[in-house]
Amino acid sequence: MKQTYTVAGNTFTISISAENHAWQRLSRRFRPFASADSASAILEIEISTAPLPAYEAEKIYQPEHTGIGFIAASASQLADGSFLMEFIHTEEDKPRISLKMSAAFDRADIVMASDGDEKDPYFLTHALMLAYMISTLHTGTLLIHSSSVICDGKAYLFQGKSGTGKSTHAALWIDTIPGAELLNDDNPVIRISPEGVPKAYGSPWSGKTHCYRNVAAPIGAFVRIVRADHNELCRLDPLRAYASLTTSIFSLPFLPASLRDIRHDTLERIVTHTGCYEMHCLPESAAAIVCHSSLSPQSPCSPH
């Protein structure tokens, strides 16, 4: 079975057995992004279930710090220039899934271990997300860890460390601000349009919240959520804004310098065109009202 999808204007294909249990659980997340334009695909993904292949490869990345209950990914480079990533649960001793990316980043071969838990879609969705992320860097596409809403025709992306209240603040907007709706609760995609406008897009990756919407909007602002005993929005200067965004954008340190340079240039252009803020706040509806009113076009501190 071969399907075509388009996310943030980037088209890719996925070939996989319809009997794959993990894909049966994931496919509905991708369904809103189905496309008929396979001719414009920039990435071909093939997924199979088999013993993980062994390659003669040079290890180029090994994570130093992992936490209990997380996925760790090592990376190696093969003689032909392709990259191999192997994903292992931090409580286990052998990889469950491997991802081989061609040197041109236009093909991804994902192998799910035949003795692994094929019913668990978490490893597969993680590998698919990284394959998409790597293959689209050259188009100025970035995945950002944030909870995002659309309001007044703009996308607002709430950043912060896990547990700081990104999703809570997004939910407060939806409950408090008329017309606000969820775009994505974990991994929206950001990309600069051909007209030079930074936009946020829904994606098939939305964490624990099932929000897989094929919608997009110009970015109104990036807002880093900071727990505090008061509600106040503060605009960041360009240097702090770049640093704030960098910590939320997915990055792989082993990628070629050319792709890392593109990532830097994309971030720099986004910071130049879009306001970045810190929202010191309590988890209450008043925080959403303060944040929204401060970012509205009528506000003197508006980024518009």
N, C-alpha and C positions, 0 to 999 in steps of 0.2 A: 504494500500500500504506500502510495506517495502522495503527500499533501503539500500545498503551497500556502505560505502565510506572509503577510506584510505587517511589520511593526515599525512605527515611526518612519514610514517610507522606505524601509529596508526589507526586501523580499528574500525569502529563503525557503528551501524545500526540506521536508522530513520524510524519509523512507523508513518504514518500520512494519513489522507484522501486526496485523489487526488483533492478533491473539495475545499480544504483550499486555500483561495485567497492569503494569505501571502506566503504560500509555493509555489504557482504557480509563484510568483514573485522572490522567492529565489532559486528555484530548479536549475536554469541554472548556478548559482554560484557553486553549488556542483557537477554538471554533470562531469566536468573534473576529479573529484576524485572518480568516481564510481568504485566499486570493486566487484568481484564475490566471494571473500573469506570471507563470513560471519562467518565461523567457528572460525576465529581468532579474532573476534570482542572483544574488551575489554570494550565496552560501548554499551548499548542498550538504545535508546531514543524513547519514545512514546509521541506523541503530540496529544492533543485533544482540542476541543472547548466546554466549559461548564462554569457554574458559578465556580469561584475560590473556591477550597475546604478550609474548616476551620479545623485547627488542634490545639490540645493542645500542645503547644510548648513553649520553653524558648527562648526569644529574646536574641541573642548573638551579634548582630551587627546592628547599626543604623547609617547611614552616618550623619556626623555633618555638612558638608558643601556641598551644591548643587548649581548649577547655573540654570538660566532660560533656558528652552529649553533642559534640559538634562534628562537622565534616572537615577533615584536613586534606589538602591537595598538594602533592609534590609535582615537580615539573622536570622533564628531561628533554634534550634536543637530540634528534636523530641525525645521521650522516647526511641525509638528503635535505636537511634544513627544517623538517617538520618538527612539531612540538608534541610531546606526550604528557598528559596530566593524568594522575591516578588519584582517585578519591577514596579515602578510608575513614571509617567512623573512628573517633578517638578512643572508643572503648573496645575496638577490635584490633586484630593483628594483620589483616590482609585487605587489599583494596576490593571494593565492591564493583567499581565501574572505572573505565578508562576513556579518555577523550584524546584522540589524535587529530591535530590540526595541521593541514598542509602548510608548506612554507609560504604559500601565497594567501593563506587564511581564507580560502574559498571552498574548502571541503573539510568536513568533520566526520570522523568515524568514531562512534560511541559504542563500546562493548560493555554489556551488563554481564557480570559474572554468573555463569550458569548455576553455581551453587549458592548464589546470593538470594536475597529476598526480593523477587521480581515484583511483588505486590506493593512494595514501598516505593512511591513515586519521588521521594525527596531527593535521592541521589540523581535520578534522571533529570528532574527539572533543574537541579543545580548545574549539571553538565550542559544542558541546553542553554541555560542563561549565560554561562561563560563562553560557549561557542558563539552565541549571538554577539556578546559584548566584544570579543576579540575581533570578529570579522567585520564589525561595523565601525570600529574606531576611525578608520580612514575616511569615513563619511561624516566625521564630526559628531558622532553619536555617543552618548554617555549614559550609563545607568547610575541612578542616584538612590541612595538609601534614604527614603523620606516617605511621609504620609502627605498626600496632596489632594487638594480640593479645587473645583472650578467654581468661581463666583464672579458675577458681573462680567462674564466673558473672558476672565483671566484665570490662569492657574497659579495657585499659591502652594509652595512646597515647604513643608515643615520638617526640619532636620533635628538631629540630636542623637545622643547615645541611647542605646536600648534602655527603656524604663524611665526616660526623662519626660515623656508625655506627648510624643508626636501624634500618635493615634488619638489620644484623648483630646488634644487641641483641635485636630481635624474634626472629630465628632462634635465638639462644642460649636464649631463654625456651622456644621450641618444642622444642628439643633437650634441654633440661635440666629444665624444670619439668613434672611429670606433668599431663596434661590441657590444657596450653596449646596454642592453635591460632591460626593467622593469621586476622585479620578483614579487613584490607586493608593493602597495603604502601606506599601513597602518598597517597591522597586519601579517607579515610573521611569520613562526614558526621556532624556532631554536632547534636543538637537536644534541647531541653527538652520532656519529655513533658507531657501535660495535667495529670499529677499532680505536676509540678514536679521530675521526676527527669532530670538530664542523661544522655542516652544516645548511644552511638556506633553507627553503622550502616555496613554494607557499601555499596559503590557500584560503578557500572560503570567507575570510573576508579581504576586501581591501578598506574599506572606500568608498569615492565617486567615486574613479577610478575603472572602471570595469576591473580588472586584476586578473583573477582567474585561475592561471596556476599551473598545477601539474608538477612542475620542482623543481630541487634542485641543490645546488652547495656548495662546501666547502667555509667556510667564510674567505674572504680575510682580512676584517677589519670592526670594528665598528667605525663610525665617527659621533661625536656630532657636529651639525651645530651651529655656534655662529655668529651672525651678527657683522660685523666689517667694518672698512674702508680700509682693506687690505686683501690679500689672503695668509694665512699661515697655514700649518698643524703642529700640535704639538702632540707628543705621550704622553699618560698619564701613570704615574707610576701605579703599580698594585692596590694600594689602591684607587686612584682616578678613575681608570678604573672600579673597582667593583662598586663604588658609582655611576658612570655614567650609567652603565648598569642597576643597580637596579632601577633607576628612570624610566626606559623605559620598564621594565618587568612587566607584569600584575601580581598583587598580591591580595590575599584575606586574610585579617588579622584574620578571624575567623576559618581558616582551622587548622587541628591538627598540633601539633609541628612536627610530623614525616614528613608531607608533606612540611612544611616550611624548615626543615633541608635538604630535598632532593633538594628543590629549591636553597638553599644556596650552597650546594655541586656542583650542576650543574653550577651555576654562577662562582664559584671558579675555576672549571676545564676549563670553557670557557675562563676566563680571563688569565689563565696560558698558554693557547695554542694560543690565538688570540690577535692581536694588537688592542688597543683601542685608539682613537685619538679625538682631538678637531680640527675642521676646522673653523678658523676665516676667514670669507669671505664676499664678495659682491655677489649679485645675478647676476653674469655675467659668460660668458663662460670661461674666464680666471681662474675662481675659480675651475671649473671642471678639467681643464688642470693641474693646480698646484696639486690638490688633487690626481688625477690619476697618474701623473708622480712621486709623492712622495711615492706612495704606490706600484709602479711597482717593480718587482723583481730586476731590475737593480739599484734601488735607495738605497743609503746607509742607509736610515731610514726605509726601507721596513720591514714589519712584517714577511716576508716569510723566 
